[in-house]
Amino acid sequence: MNRVDALLDFLAATGSAHTLDEISRSTDIPYHICEEAVHFLARYGFVHLNGFKVEIKPRIRAFIVKTSKKTLLQLPSRVLVTAST
């Protein structure tokens, strides 16, 4: 899975806003790459930057959830732990 997919899957699975640090740690994406990816996704309307938090746009989340072959049970445990907090 590429890093942008991992980032979007994480945000879609949790359905909540996260800091870049939280996203980086939860997806194992280096912080600087995570930051670049988030700014790219924000520029093209996939995510919204709300202060220091990143939120996936509801329509993008709905699309990912509907088209994903994965369920929450198939996500790495670190995502499930983060999603429940």
C-alpha positions in Angstrom: 0.0 0.0 0.0 1.4 3.4 -0.8 1.7 6.1 1.8 -1.1 8.3 0.6 -3.5 5.3 0.6 -2.3 4.4 4.2 -2.9 8.0 5.3 -6.4 8.1 3.8 -7.3 4.7 5.1 -6.3 5.7 8.6 -8.3 8.9 8.5 -11.3 7.1 7.0 -11.1 4.3 9.5 -10.9 6.6 12.5 -13.4 9.2 11.2 -11.9 11.9 13.4 -9.3 14.7 13.3 -5.6 13.9 14.1 -2.4 15.8 14.3 0.4 15.1 11.8 2.3 13.5 14.6 -0.6 11.1 15.4 -1.0 10.2 11.7 2.8 9.7 11.3 3.1 7.4 14.3 -0.1 5.4 13.5 0.8 4.8 9.9 4.6 4.5 10.2 5.0 7.3 7.6 7.9 9.5 8.4 6.7 12.9 9.7 8.1 15.0 6.8 6.5 12.7 4.2 3.2 12.7 6.1 3.3 16.5 6.2 3.9 16.8 2.4 1.1 14.2 1.7 -1.4 16.0 3.9 -0.7 19.4 2.2 -1.1 17.7 -1.2 -4.4 16.1 -0.1 -5.6 19.4 1.3 -4.7 21.3 -1.9 -6.9 18.9 -3.9 -9.8 18.7 -1.4 -9.4 15.3 0.1 -8.7 16.5 3.7 -9.3 19.7 5.7 -6.6 21.3 7.9 -8.2 22.6 11.0 -5.5 24.3 13.0 -3.1 21.6 13.9 -5.5 18.8 13.1 -6.2 17.0 9.8 -9.7 15.8 8.9 -10.8 13.7 6.0 -13.7 15.3 4.0 -16.9 13.4 4.6 -17.5 12.6 0.9 -14.0 11.2 0.6 -14.4 9.1 3.8 -17.8 7.8 2.5 -16.2 6.8 -0.8 -13.2 5.1 0.8 -15.4 3.2 3.3 -17.8 2.1 0.5 -15.1 1.0 -1.9 -12.7 -0.5 0.6 -12.2 -4.3 0.6 -11.0 -4.0 4.2 -13.1 -3.9 7.3 -12.0 -2.2 10.6 -11.0 -5.7 11.9 -8.5 -6.0 9.1 -6.7 -2.8 9.9 -3.5 -2.9 11.8 -4.0 -3.0 15.6 -2.2 0.3 16.0 -5.0 2.0 13.9 -7.7 0.4 16.0 -6.1 1.5 19.2 -5.8 5.1 17.9 -9.3 5.0 16.5 -10.8 4.1 19.8 -9.1 6.8 21.8 
